[in-house]
Amino acid sequence: MGPAIGPSARWHDLPVSSTRFDIIVVGAGIAGLTSALALERDGASVVVLDRHCAGTEASWAGGGILCPLYAWRYPMPVLRLAAEGMRRYPALLDSLDSPVDPERWVTGMEILDPIGDGETVESIGATLESVGIAHQWRRQAETHALWLPEVANVRNPYLLDALTDTLHARGIALREHCAAEGLLLENGRVAGVATSQGEMQADRVVVTAGAWSESLIPGLPDGSLFPVRGQMLRLEPRPENGLDRILMDEGVYLIPRRDGSVVIGSTVENAGFDKTVDESAQARLHATACRLWPQLTGARITHRWAGLRPGSADELPLLGEHPAIGGLWANTGGYRNGLAMAPAAAELLADRMAGRETRLDATPYRLERLIDG
């Protein structure tokens, strides 16, 4: 095992001698990094490409909550995959070769407005029980709050640093600032990727490029995958804030960090590939946070940012092989749950690529549902 490289290292300075690999993974976010690690365990030579730096798009920009928000409102295949990912996180983190601590923290999550139109305590409870998410109901005045005691969060930028360290320690190549410009095809099969650094050959290619994936998956109807902007802000460390759990109401969540800071999110905006931070949206997030936890009033805002989540037309991720192009695979479209899903999605991908039986039914995620083979 080689030495780990810390978060200040620049991966594009590391030489990669080969232009042929067993598998090319396109996209170095949470889906790409976890997929590469799972595939390397099966003995494949793997290279991960990214058009910028590893882990600097949606995976970096999210809040790091390892549970779907209002989980019972997602299609059941999404919830099953996310719940399985939640259970796999401790083992994933224990396996990493890195000095960086992702700061997984089991704080629990309290949702103050869990019951929407057509929903009941019983229906929500039954859905959560069906996927093994522990929950308790708390009476507040004339309403119910929902307490999810096992929900954890991570410092997702730290997690991404730890994953990239682990790739290096295991000899997995990572090429940053290497944009995928198109697929190389031979006789109906993938043969590699044309990149901004030249052609790279491989028998299999996995597209994990998040909101940018659609152009790399031939046959997808326009709008099958698309960016959804989410704006966030972070308040300065203040031990007196006293927030010790994830708190959520009206779609806004507050996430405590171990250093006393609080991350607040998030908007849901169809704004194309625009990551502009909007003053009015930021003000609404901040006002809601201070209403939910008044101790935040007056705390200094240290960071404001936006990221682009990979939405899909039917809310389900794309996870499987292309029906018409042999060797072309995808693990993308996780929307707001890509981080929670990641360990389970990577294992499902690796099992399918190796021809093994899968723990979860892979049928709902197949590309065939959107692509006419």
URRAQUI-V949092 format. One record per helix or strand of 3 or more residues. SS is the DSSP state (H for helix, E for strand). FROM is the first residue (numbers start at 0). TO is the last residue. If there is no record, write none. Layout:
BEGIN
ss = <SS/SS>
from = <FROM/FROM>
to = <TO/TO>
END
This chain:
BEGIN
ss = <H/E/H/E/H/H/H/E/H/E/E/H/E/E/E/E/H/H/E/H/E/E/E/H/H/E/E/E/H/H/H>
from = <10/19/29/45/57/70/75/108/120/135/142/155/172/179/188/197/209/213/224/238/245/251/261/278/293/300/317/327/334/362/366>
to = <12/25/39/48/60/72/93/110/129/139/147/168/174/185/194/206/211/215/234/240/248/255/264/291/295/311/320/331/353/364/368>
END
